[in-house]
Structure formats: structure tokens, C-alpha cells
């Protein structure tokens, strides 16, 4: 799809390169194109089971298999679609080999940004062994991939549990409504229930619990718009400081690894753009509404705004609040131009409901265990991915015998 246009909430989901990187499921695809545009580019409509290959950007050459719930979705021009009828898992694995990487890097056009021509995909050579060996490679690599998938699915469950608590407390106001009816809030101890009032009052955002107030994002913490250090200075890149871009964030709540890093010199070249561990970040240009948390001092590019909370007890509250504002963020970013852009000033002034500090602390404590387990699973997946990527070329070359 060459020109997807603006996000259309009633349109057709469009798979982009970030979704391929994240092995995203159908419900994770947030960007939708108008059905009239989809009709013009029906050739790239998915059925499920196709191999998807990223063609554009720093992360070109990443591979995934379209899950069955992608049926009817379309793809951006940054994603190549490879229809296959058999051996899809082996082909996916082989496309991640060093041999294929060599040809990707050799044939890529780097005039503007890395771009691999779709017409060259059919000419990529892959190692092709006998059926028995192909199956053995799939089984070995598949066992690692299966564990990664299990961890990812577990994290989705944990996130849903945390989201349910957030919705009960801060969207539906269940504890307040229970107390208004003279009842004990369900599943809540007396000490926590005592933190909630028994009355709702009017506000500019509608009814909210008495004693809570309305505040802008900038009232919760310092808002920092990222910046890219000069690419002409090679000494700025290749160190230990994460440099976060939108493709690093898809399908993740915590950022534990990035494709690009900064050196100490790169970090110190823009000290006012440095954000600490446990900052909460939102993508605000092009792919709008990705929300994630840093796990170490980091930098982001200019497509991302970050909030450094004044009170760490508001961290998870802001995370789930921002996730619920996805449509609002998209509306603010529309502004008449083809590319979505929510500037830092607009983002900073978005108003939120602000609970009392003791309620924020109770919520933070209530879901901290869930969030810590999610981070642990993400870190394990990073280790497993590294193992898989190390083992794969040895299996394909025969260096490691099956």
C-alpha cells in the first residue's frame, strides 16, 4: 500500500514494519486505513499464513508469519508479503540466516533510508536441506520460539489483569459507587476501600470522585521531547545508552533493548534530552499512541514525548491512562496534514483525572507484582532471542549437528 492516508477508526487494519518486529497479533494492530484506500490496494490483502518481511528502515529484513487473525488486513509498503503453501516456518527461519542477511545488506538501497526492493525478494537465496533436516531445525528453533510466544501471551494476560484493576478504580469508579450504595467494594480490603470517597462530583471531564481533581500531563511531571544526535558524528553511536525509536516499542511495555545506542559522548551532547529509568513515553508522530516505560537512563528520537513523573506512584497510572487515550491522541495529531503529529505543547496540555496521592500509591502497590513479572518475561525473551539468533546460523551451516 503506497499511500495509506490518515488513520480511519472504521477502516481496515494495516500491518506496518513495527508490527512485524513485534510479532504483533491482530488485536495489536492500531493503525487503520479507509476502506476506499484498501480497495485500491487489495493485492496486498492478507489471508493469514504469509511470510512478512520488512523492507524499509533501520530494521529492514525482519521476518514473521502472518497469524490467522490478520485475515482481511492490508500491509504498508514497508512490508513485503511472501505467499507460501508449505514449509513456512522453515522459510521464516532461513530468511533470518547470515547468508540472507549478507544479500539484504548488499542489495539494499541506502540513498535516503535503507530500502529493499520488493522485486529482489524472490531472488534471495536460502539454505535448503532435506525434509528431515528442515524439520529438525524447525523443532530446535521452534522450541525457543515457543517459549518466547508463551512469555508474550502471559504478558498479555498480566497486562489485561492490571488494565482491569485500572478500569475498575479509575474509569468505572467501582469502589466509589459501592460505597455510595453502602456496600464494601468487591475484592478490596477495608484499608484500601477507606481511601475512596462515597460521592461523585461534576468536573470538566464529567463525574469524578470527590476530592480528586483535573490536571494536565505537565502537572504530573516534566515533559521532554526527544532528539536525534548528529548522525555525522560516529563517536555518538554504538555505546551502552539506549536510543529509543518507534520500531523498538511495538508490542512492549518496558524497553529493555534498542536497535541503536549512544555512547557517553552522544549522551552528553544533549543532556537535557536524557530521561531516567521509569520515565513513561508516548509516540506522537506518524505512529501515534505507543506507550512504554524506560528501564534505564535513555534518549528517544523526536517522534516521542516522555514524562518524568514527579511521583513514581503515578507511573503505572499514567501508563494505563495514556493507553486509554489512543483515539484522543490520534484526534489531536490529525491536524489536517498527511502525517500524524501531536506536538509537545499539545501533548503537555492534555487534561487527566488526578486521584489523591494515597489512591495512586495503593494502585501502584496493587499492580507492581504484575508489572515486575511482565518485565522479567521481557528480559527472558531478550535472552532467548539472542540464543536463537546465535544457534540459527550454526544449525543452517551444519556447524552444530542435529
N, C-alpha and C positions, 0 to 999 in steps of 0.2 A: 504494500500500500504506500503510494508515493506521498500524498498529501492528506493526512488524516483529519486536518482541521481541529476545531475545538472539541473539548470533552462534551459529550451528549449523554446525560444521565439515562435516557431512554434508548440509547443506541446499542451497538454491538461491541462486546469486549474486544480490545485489541492487545495482542501479546507483543511486548517490546523486549529489547535485549536484556533489560534488568530482570524480567520475569524468567527468562531462560537461565540467567545466572543463579537465580534463587530457587530453581526447580519449583516455581510457584504453581499452586493448584488453581482451579478455575475461580474459586471464590476470592482469591488473592488479586485477581486482575482488576485494577481500579479504573483504568482509562477506557472510555467507550467512544466509538465513532458513530456519527449519524448514519442511519440505515441507508440513506441515499448514497453516501460515500462508499459504504460497504458494498453496495450493489455494483459500483463501478470497478471494484477490485475483488470480485468474487473468486478469481482464480486462486487467491491465497487463503481461501476459507479452509479451516481445519476440520478434519473428521475425528482426530484423536489417533495416536499411534505413530504420527510422523516424527522424523528426527528434525529438531530445530537447531540451527547453527547461527550464532551471532556474527554479523558481517561488518559492523561499524563500531568505531570507538576503541578505547584502550583495552577493552575486554573482548575484542573480536576473537572468534574461534572457539567460544564456549558452546557446549552441546548439552541438549536434554531431549527427552522423548515427550511429546505432547500427551498429557493424560487424557483419559476418555472424556472428562468433563470440559475439555476445550472444544468439543464438537460444536460447530457453528461460529466459533470465534474467527477473527481475522488476525493478520500479522502486520507489523510495521515493516518498512523497507530495510530496517536494520537486522531483520531475522530472515534467514533462508530456510525454506521448507523442503525437506527431502522425503518424498513418499517412499515407504518401504513395505514389502509384503512379508518378509521373513528376516530372521537374524538381526532384528532392530537393536537389541541390547548389545550384541557383539559389535555392530557397526558404530553404535554410540561410543563404545569403549575404544575401538580402533581409531576413531576420529580424534581421540584425546592423546594419541601416541606422539612420540618425539618426531617420527617420520612426517606425520601430517603437520605438526607444528612448524617443521622446517619449511614445508611448502607454503603454508599460510604466511609465514614471515617473509618468504622470498617473493611471493606473488602480490602481497598486499600493496595497495596504493596509499602512500603516506603524504600526498601533496597537501591536503588540509588536515583531516584526521584519518586515522587508519580505516581503510575501506577495502573490503574483499569483494571482488566481483562475483555476483551470483552465477554467472556463466562458467566461472572457474571451479565451482564446487564439484561438478561432475568429473573433473579431471584429477581430483585429489586421490593419490594412491593410498591404499590401506593394506595392512598385512592380512593375508588370507590363508589360514591354516585349514587342516582337515576338520570335519564336523566335530569329531571327538575332542580335539584340542580347543576349538572355538567354544564348545560347551563348558570345558573345564575352566577356561579363562573367565567366562561369564560367571561361573559359580564362585570362583575365588574373589573376583572383584565385586560380584553381586552381594556376597555376604557382608562386605564392608558397607556397600551402598545401602543394604537393607537396614543395618544398624543406624546409619545416618537418617534414613527415612523414618524409622521408629522414633528416634530422638526428635525429629522435626514434628511428627504427629503428636508426640507427647507435649511438646511446647505449645502446639495449637490448643490442646486441651487445657493446659495450665493457664494460658492466656485467656481462654474463654471463662475459666473459673474466676480469675481476677476481674475480668470485664463484668461478670455477673454481679460481683460484690459492688463494683463501682456503680453500676446501673441502679442497683437496689438503694444504695445510700445517697447517690448524688443526682440521679435522673428521676427515678420514681419516688424518692423520699419515703421509702417504706418504713424506716424507723419512726419518722415524724408522724406519718399517717396512723401507724399502730398506736402511738401514744395519744393521738387525738381521739382515738376510739377507746381509750382506757385499757389498751392491751399491751402486753410485753412484746417488743419486736422479735419476730421469729428468728431463732438461731443466733441470738445475740445475748451476751451476758449482761447483768444489771449495770455493771460499771460502765460498759461501753454505751448501753442504752441511755444512761443518765447524761451523756454528752449531747444528746439531741433534744431540741425543744419539742413542744407539743402544739406548735402553731405555725401556719404558713402565712406569709405576708406578701403583698404586691411589690414587684420590682420592675426595672426596665426589661428584664429577661423573663417576666412572668412571676408566678408564685415561687417563693423560696423560703426555706426555714427561717424563722425569726432569729435574729442575732447574726445571721450570715449577711454578707454584703456583695456588691458588684465591684470588680476591679479589672483593670486592663492587664494584658500579658506582662507589660513592662513593670507593673506593680509587684509581680511575683519574682522578678529577678532581672539581671542585666541581659539585654538582648544584643547579640553580636552577629553581624553578617560576615560570612566567611570571605576569604580572598585567596587567589592562587598566587603563590610566589613566582617570581620571574622564571619562566621556563628556559631562558637563555643562560641561566647560571646553573651549571651542572652540579655545583657544590651544594645546592639547596636540596637535592633529592637523593634518596637512597639510604636514609638513616633509620632511626627507630621511632620517630614521631608519626603517628597515623595522620594521613591526609585524606579526609573523607569526601567522596563524591557520591552522587546518587546511585550509580551502579553497585556501590559497596553496601547499600542499605536495604535492598529488596528482600523481603521475607525475614527481616531480622528486627529484633527489638534492641538488642545490645550489639554494638560494633566492636568486634574482637579482632578483626583483621581488615586491612585495606590493600587495594592493588598498588597504591602509591604511598610512599612515606617521605618525610622530610628529615634532613639532618639537623643537628643543633644550629648550624648556620641558617638553614631555611626557617627553622622555628624562630630564631632570634631576629630574623629580617622583618617580622611583623608581630611583635609581642602582644599588641592589642587585639590580635585576632586569635590568640591562643585561648582555648576553652578547657576547663578542668574535667577530670573524671566526674561522672554523674551530672553532666550537662544534658539537657534534652533538646533535640534538634528536629527541625521540620524543613522538608524540601519545599521551596517556594517558587521555583522557576521550572517551566516545562513539565516535569513530573511533580505535581504538587500534592502535598499531604502525606508523604512518607514521614513517619515519626519514629525516632530511635534515641538511644541513650549511649553516651560515650563511656568507655571502661578505663580510659587512661587520658592524660592530657593530650589534646589533639588540635588539629586545624581542619577546617572544611573549605570547600570552594564557595564561590559567590552565589551558588544556587541554593544555599542552605542558611537558614537563620537558627541561631541557638539561644536557648535561655539558660543562664546560670542561676539556679534557684537561690534565693536568699535563705530559704529554709528547706533543708533536704527532705523534710517530711512532706513537701509538696511535689516531690519528684514523680512518683507513680500517679498521683492525682492528675498532674499536668499531662503525663503520658496518655492516659485513657481519655481525658477531656479532649486533648488535641486529636486523638483518633476519631472521636465522635464529631469533630468539626470538619471532616474531609470535604463534604459538599460545600460548606460555608467558605472554606479556604479556596476551593475551586471557583466559587462565585466571585470572591474578592480578586482572584487572579485573572479573571476573564478580560475585563477592561478593553475589549474591542480589538486587541491585537491577536495575531495568529498564535503566538507563543504565550502560554500562561505565565503570568508574572505577578506575584504578590510581593510588593516591595517591603523593606524592613519597617518603614514607618507605618504602613497599613497593618502589618502583622503585629507590631508592638501595641497598637491601639485596640485590637480585638478584645472585647469585654467577656469576662467569665464570672461565674458564681464563685465566691471565695468563702469556704466554710471557716469555722473558728479553728484556731491552731490545734486545740485538743482533738477535734474530729479528724483533722488532717493527720495528726500523729497516730491516732487509732487506726485509720485506714492504711497508713504506711506499714504499721506493725502487722496488720491483719494479712497483708498480701506479700510481705517481704520474703517469706519462705517459698512461695510460688515463684517469685521473680528470681530468687537465688538459684532455684533448681533449673529455671529456664537458662540462666547464664551458664550454669555448669554443663547443661546439654549442648549449648552452642560451642563451648570450648572443646568438649569431647568431639563434636562434629568436625571442628577445625583440625584436630589431631588425626582423626580418621581419614579426612580428605587428603591430608598430607601423606599418610601411609598409602592410600590408594594410588595417588599420583606417583609415588616412588616405586611402588610394586608394578604398576602397569607396564612401563617400558621393558622391565626385566622379564615379564611374562611373554610379551609380544616378541621379544628378541630371542627367547629361549635361554637367556642367562639364568633364569630361575626355572627349573624343570617342574612339570606338573605330575 
